[in-house]
Amino acid sequence: MRTDHQSTDWELIDRYGSLVEDPVEKLKFVQRCGRTLPTARWRRRAVTLESLWLASRRAAKELPARDAVLLWTFRHRQAMRRLSSAAVVCLLLLPLRGVSAAAKRRGPNLRPSPEAALSFDAAAGSSRVWLVETIGHTELYSNGLRVGNDLRSRPAGTVAPIERPVGIVFHTTESDLAPLEPDHREQLRRRGRDLLEYVRRHRLYHFVVDRFGRAWRIVPENEVAHHAGHSVWVFGDQVHVDLNGSFLGVALEAQSRPERTPPADLTAAQLHTGRLLLEMLRSRWGIAEGNCTSHDLVSVNPDRMLVGHHTDWAGGFPYREMGLANPYAQALGSIARFGFGYDEAFLEATGGRLEQAIRLAEAALEQQAGERGLSTRRHRRQLQEQYRRLKRSAAAARPEA
């Protein structure tokens, strides 16, 4: 049974169908119109008119003015929609002229807003860096980075894979250094060569940046390097334990000292190359800024449940110079998440520069305990047991190298 509006539709179809002379086109016209019955009423009429236009241009010319306007509007609906969007944009931009004039009267504002800084950092982190060419053993990237592959480690047996790296740990090599002076040229070259050979033989890092700012790939990014050891890193909801299996290791040829931050022997060339290397790795593997950290923040001693088993960088990694946010001002994840402790040796080795991170972590630990109705000591023991269980699970799932 037809409803009233359907009867009206069919009267319209019959009336305009009589204008189509070709029987085949008339049949197509009726079939097209029949498919429009379930739609909105104005659209049924518009599609009926469009079907008439498709069936017979001559018949469409005989439409009344109201239907002719509806047909033209419906047929040009995409262009009309784009025109409407452009009009809205123009209206939104009109007030900006007044704002700009007022800003000119006030003078320039040289203090960027936090939102502007955040947008800039996000854009910088996501900029795409790509391989331009490979000449011999050297790769050239679009940001100017050059990576040498002459010293890539060739393992004798099977190596543990990294499915996809999710972060980067920065290290100092803590190796013997010669003065960066022309008179010590041969000594610098010899010590640098010995260091690279030692790293290659033991597969210690994925990349090394030497004192002249040259980047060397030692271990391919899809293979495990033995750089982080027992380690913990927490970024948002992400919790990473024993980072060798998921983080890349980048070492700069330098020594850490509690009284020097950053290390005095770190060269401008190393910082420049380190930043370019960071850009390339983040772009290639989609690594979040929050998963770029330093070894002094991740190293732990699981036997004593203390942070800072290794303290390279000693609280002095140049995060700002590398274009990264400073995690030294955030709660130390190994304490807040797994209840690790710390000792005076750690504070002394890092020159007291991690005291804020420790205080924030301890405060978070106490707050968690209070919310659970537990003493801080008991809550810490429970978190430490969680860490041990997680570490056992990770060890059981880890492929043999």
C-alpha angles and dihedrals in degrees: 000000000000122000120228094261092048090053089051089050093052091048088055091047091049092048096050093036089064088064092062110087101184108084094211092051089045090056091049089048092054092046093051091049092048090058091058098060097099094053131089115296098244089048092050089056093045094049090047089055091046090050089053090050090051092049098046128003089192093055091048090058089064094060120123115258095256093053092042090057092047091050093049092048093048094048091050096040095121093053090045090051092052090048091051091051091051090050091052091051090051091051091050092050095050096081091052091072090063092045091051091050091050091048090053090053091050094046129233121325106222096182111089115217119244088247091055091049091049092051091049093050092049092050093047092051093051098046111126120245117188139183111263100184145327117232113186105312095338126096120205119204131199094252091057097262117146119198123191119215098184093107102044112150116247108202117213095219141015116320129205111255131226107219092202125339114239100184149011130237117200119213140180115228093225087210129146111281132201122212111275094240133122091246090061096048096121093044091051092051094047095048092045092050092048091049094052092048091051092049091047093049094050097034091230102158140013092227137016124196109202127210092268091057097255116146117217125191108218104165122025114248093244092059130072119255121196098238113114104040115180102005146152131199128177122193116171107304092345117103118187124188124188097006099204090091096054111017130072119231120225118182128193117205100248145104127244122226126180091227096049124066118204098015109271092226092057107112130218088239090057093050091049094049092041091057093047090049090050090052092050095048094046091049095045097046102026093241117180119235090236090062093058106096145144131254095246089064098048107036116104139173107227094187093060095024091232131136123235105046084154120025105186109157087028092220091310107101107142097238094160093051089050092053095249135126114256112253091183085084093055132080112279104250098211090061100038096043104033105019099245117169133216137215139210091262090064093049091048094047091052095043092242091291093126096052092102092052089050094047092050091048093049090049090051090049092053092047092052091050092050092050089053094045092243135127114255090243094054093044090051091053091051092051091048090053089051088054092051092050092048091048092051090050092049092049092051092051096044114108116237115256 
